[in-house]
Amino acid sequence: MFCLQQIKWFKPNGYCITRISFSGSSQLSQQNEPGAKLPTKKHLRPVTPKLRYPLWFLKKERANYNERLTAENKLFVNEIIKEKYGPPAIISGISTYQLKTPLKKEPLQRGEWMLKTRRTGLIARKIGIYPMWTKEGRHMLTTLLQVVDNHVVSYTPPEEYTPHLRVPRFLRENEYGCLLVGAESMDPQMYTKQYTGLFNKAGLMPKRVLARFMVSPEAAIQPGTPLYASHYRPGDVVDIRGTTINRGFQGVMKRWGFKGMPATHGVTKTHRRPGNIGGGNKKAGVWLGTKMPGNMGLRKRIHRGVKILRINTKYNVIWVKGNAVPGETNSVVYIYDTLLPLKKFTSKPPGFPTHFPEEDNEPLPEELYDDSIHYFENPSITYEVEEK
């Protein structure tokens, strides 16, 4: 009778070691001889940990059905929502709720800004592309990003925050805490009780989109604080993270930019094909990473070093330079201070840890422009009258 045993353990370098041993009686082995052991098998491919979200992150996925509520019951539910969160309102052109007391506690004590300080980011919607001109008359394209009803949901200090993905050989004390930001307030009836419980401590309505930002302890913000587009200023350099447009299954000419084969001169049914994909002799076979047809797009990408050219404080719209922001129109993107060493802040930003409009002596103007951008209300061409 034989007994198989399989043992797995992980080494600090990230590789998985598997050891299989069996013990029992055999015609070739003696009774007092210990069980024979097979040689150790080592997997060369490192084991990558998988990210698993907690159970409360799972949103309600069922289809909405008619709960057969009477008109009086619907009116009663709307009154409860109005008393708890405030009446429905349109803020910055967005349908949301006018919160009565967004802060249940006093604001956190603000720290001093340093070169290594990292502050929070924003959640925005990509709403289109718009042309702009410099004062010298040079034309450029810009992308419009609208900050939609952002609030701070919770803050976890560095000593209490445990990231999901941490490699054992890189374990060290956390330098940054976790700031959870939500955007786009929604009706609480559309989500589960567990998901809406995330926002009870902050006194907020459930949010459609959530994002985590790693912030320094001195840049922590009290949960319930609203975030605006004035968190940035024209001239700031930011990084934008989004999901690229899903192009589906595409060939090598569109996916990788291959030239293709000639249209004539003996070419038969290989005009858009990739051609040879493997070598001969000892290198026979297809190498890993060969550019071949496949799914194009639907990948997380970060566009770094983007300059802000214009900000509208009334509708919370940000104009950034270029049209290479990942994602299609109406997609969600995440904006945060750039991590490029040569383009980081060298002095304390105006909005640190964020912009609080109630502390301004005078409200900010509706339009904020970069110094290099032509202001549309100014004349574009001026003439000087020559004296005769």
Helices and strands as residue ranges (DSSP letters): E 2-10, E 16-24, E 41-42, G 55-57, H 71-85, E 88-91, E 94-97, E 122-133, E 139-147, E 150-156, G 168-170, E 177-185, G 188-190, H 193-196, G 197-199, E 207-215, G 217-219, E 226-227, G 229-231, E 237-243, E 248-250, H 252-255, G 281-283, E 294-296, E 300-312, E 317-321, E 332-337, G 341-343, G 357-359, E 367-369
